[in-house]
Amino acid sequence: MTISILLVDDDVAVKSATQEFLELSGIDVTPASSAEEALELLNTFTPDIVLTDIMMQGMDGLELTRFVRKNYGVAVLVMTGYSANYSYEEAVNAGASDFIFKPFRFEELDLRIKRVLREVRLKREHAKMVDKLEELAITDGLTGLYNSRHFFCQLKAEIERYTRYHHPLSVLLLDIDLFKNYNDTWGHLEGDKVLMTMGEIITSCLRSNDTAYRYGGEEFTVVLPETRVEEACLVGERIRGILSQRVFTPEKEKTAKVTISIGATQFSTSDTLESFIKRADKAMYDSKKAGRDQLTCLPAPETKT
């Protein structure tokens, strides 16, 4: 992978010599003669490192460092020939990853660039690890859908958005019919396959703004922002129809089918989070009472959209 450096220096001789050395080292160099030119370039690409002199006309290197760290998050290596006027602490406090005095040996510059790159790599790996841990904290490991903990956080956020903009908000509550019987008959491993299939089917039926959750056990929910309950019912029926056509093979030469009962409703100004979920839950149980494998819609009273 090619390393890219944005080299910022208004000293033509130093900039040319440094660029030549870096390019001979296999580094992709983009030169800039001022901080202002560097900022324009940063709007078009993201280098691995910004290597900048401090003393420049206009915005100096420390100002550039502060701006780059705040707005672009790119590592900065600062160089200067004025050791009496600037300290390592000043550069670090401005956000620089390292500091080198002119005149420097290119071997020293190479070592400092490698050190900064190691730091960048470690920070990226740490950020990825944190992102992964955060994802695991809100994701159901079996189905790949979000978990119930994240459902309540997201639904609360969507209700707050409804309060501000009054865009329609609907929810589906889905429950696999007679799932305990399926588990008792075929075993929990086969039951897990059904749950995973449910996650895949639900995901395949959603739009980019919709989010799906494993609510608990064999229950699932779908939050549909900017969606009227009539549209939510179409999504629910699509999920139900796909599952009803799916054939499972829990044992060799033995097949089984699975159905779901669905409740659908829309949020209204008179609702709380609890009343909203409770109405969806009632709609789902009405589907159970009516014979299962169907969808029941319970529109909210005085729904405003």
N, C-alpha and C positions, 0 to 999 in steps of 0.2 A: 504493500500500500504506500503510495507516494505521500510524503509529508509536504504540506504547503505552509509557507511563511509569507506574511505581509511585512516587507522591509520598509521602514519609514526613517528617512534621513535626508536633510537638505544639503549635506556635504557630498557632492557628486563623486569625488574620488573614493571616499570611504564606502559609500553606497555601492559603487561599481565593483570594488574589490571584494566586498562582503558578498554581494550577489554572485560573483563569479565563483567564490569558494563554496558557497552553499549549493549552487547548481552542480558543481563538480562532485559534491557529496550526494547528489541524487535528489536534492530537495527542489520542489517547485516554488520559485520565488516570484512574488508580485511586488514591484518597487513603487514607492510613493515618495514625493519630495516634500510633503507637508502633512501635518495632522489632518487638515481639511480634506486633502486628496485621499488620505487613508480612509476617512469616514465615508466618503463617496464610494470607494471600492468595497467597503464592508457591507454596503447595501446590495451588492451584486454577488458576493461570495463569502464563505466563512472559512478562514484559514485555521490551521492548527495552532499557530502562534503568531502574535504580532511582535516583531522585533523593532523597537523604536529608540531613537536618540532622544535625549531630554531637551537639549538646547536647540530650538527651532523657531523660526519666525512665526508669528501668529500663536496658535495654540501650542503649548510646549508638550513634551513627552509625558509628563506626569498628569497633566490635564487630559491628554489623550488616553492614558492608562485608566484613569478614573471613569471616563466616559465609556470606554470599551468594556471594562469589567461590569459596569452597571447595565449597559444596554445590549451587549452582545455575548457576554459570558466567555469570551475568548482569552486564553492565557497570554500574558504579556511579559516579554523579556526586555528590560530597560538597559540601555548602554549610554555612557557619558564619559567625557574627557575632563569633567570638572569635579574631581573627587573632593575638593575642599568645600564646594558649594552644595553638594547633594550627598545624602547618606543612604545606605542600604535600607535603614528603617523608613525613611521618607518614601522610597520606592515601594516597599512592601505595604506601607500604610495606604498608598495610592491604589494598591491592588496588584502590583507586579508580582510575578512568580519568581523572578530572579533579577539580578543586577550585575552588570559587568562594566569595568572601567576601560576606556580607551587610553592608549593603544592596547589592544588585546591580541594575544596569539590566537590564530584561528583554531588551534587545537583546544584552547580553553573555551572558545565560543561553542565548538562542537560538543564538548562535554556538558556545558550548561544547557544547550538546546535538548540534548538527550535526557538530562535530568528533568527539565520542564515537561518534556513529552511523557516521561514516566509518571509524573504527577498528574498530567491530563488524563492518561490512560486509567490510573488508579481511581481518579474522581469519577470518570465515566462508568467504570465497573461498579463503583460504590453506588452511583445513582441508579444503575440498572438493577442492582440488588435491592435497593430500597423500593424501587418501582415494583419489582417482583413480589416483595414481601407485602406491599400495600395491595397488590392485585390478589394475592393469596388470602388476605384478610377479608376481602369482600366477594370472593368467588367460591362457588360450590365445587368441590374437587371432582365430584362424579359427573355432573352434567355440563360443567363449564359455564353455567349461567351464574349471575350474581346471586348472593345469598340473601336471606331474610333481613339480616342486619343492614345491608346496603339498601334493600327495598324501602325500609322505613325512612332512611336518610334521603333517598332520591325522591320518594313520594312527597315528603315534607317540602323539599326544594321545589317540586313541580306545583304544589299547592300555593307556595309563596309566589311563584311566577304567575299562577292564575289570578291571585289577588291583585297583582300589579297590572296585568294586561287583559284579563278576562278572556283569554283564549280557552277554547273547550279542552277538557281533560277527562279521559276515560280510563278505566281499568278493567282487566279481565282476571277472573280467578278460576283456575282450572284444577280439577281433581280427577285422578285416574280411578275409574270405576272398579270396585271389588278387587283392589290391588292386594289386600291381605290374602284373599283367596288365591290369587296368582302366585304370591310368594310361598304360601303354604303348599301349593300343588307342585310348583317347579323349582322352588328354592330361591334364596336371596340373590345368588349370582345372576340367575335369569331375570329376576326382578330388577336388578341393577341395569341390565341391558335395556329393559323397557324404559327406565328413567333416563338413560343416556339417549335413547331414541327420541324421547319426548323433548329433551333439550335441543336436539338437532332439528326436529320438526318445527318447534316454536321459533328458533333462530331463523330458519329458512323463510318464515312467513312475515318477518318484521321489516319495517322500514328503518332508515338510519337513525331517526329520532326516538324510536321505540326501544324499551329495555325490558328484558325478561329475567325472572328470578325463580329460584327454587325456594318456595315459601316455607316448606317443611315436609318431610316424608314424601308423599306422592302428590303434594299440592304445588302448583306453580302460579305465578302472577305475571301479568304483562301491563306495563304502564305505557299509555299512548297519549303523549302530549299533542295539543292542537288537533284533537280528534273527537268528533261527536260520537255518541254511543251507537248510532246506526252504523258508522264506519267501523267502530270497534267490533260490532257483532259480525261484520264481514270477515274481519281478521280471525275472530274466534271460530267461525264456521269453517274457514279454510284450514285451520289447525285441526279441528275435529274431523273434517273430511279426509285429510291426509292420513291421520292416525287410524281411522276406521278401515282404510284400505291396506294398512300395513299388516303383513303376516309374520308372526314370530315362530321360530322353531326351537322351543325349549329343550326338546329331545329329538334324536334322530327319527325321521319319518313321523313326527308328531308336530302339529301346528296349533297355534293359539292366536286369538285376536284380543285386542285391548281397546276399550272406549274411554272417553272422558266426558265429564259433566262440567259445564262452563257457566259462570255468572258474569254478566256485563252490566256496568253502570257508568254514569257520568257525574262529575263533581258539580256541585252548585254552591252558591254563596251562603246557603244555610248550613252547609256541611262542615264538620270537623274531619280531621284525618280518621278518627275512630269511626265516625258514622259512615264515612265513605267506604271504608273497608268492610264494615258490618253489612252494608247494603249489598256489596258485591258478594259477600259470603252467603247472605240469604238467597240471592239470585242463584248461586251455584247449588245450594241445597234444594231449592225449588226444582232445579233440573234433575237432581237425584230422585226426589219424590215423584216426579212426573215420569220416571222410567229410565233415567240415565241416558247417556249418549246423545245429549242435546244441549242447547244453549238457551238460557233464560235471561232476558233483559229487564232490568228494573230501572227505568229512568228516574232521575232525581226530581222531586217536586220543585217547581219554580226554578228550573235550571236556566241560568243566564249564560249566554255565549257571546 
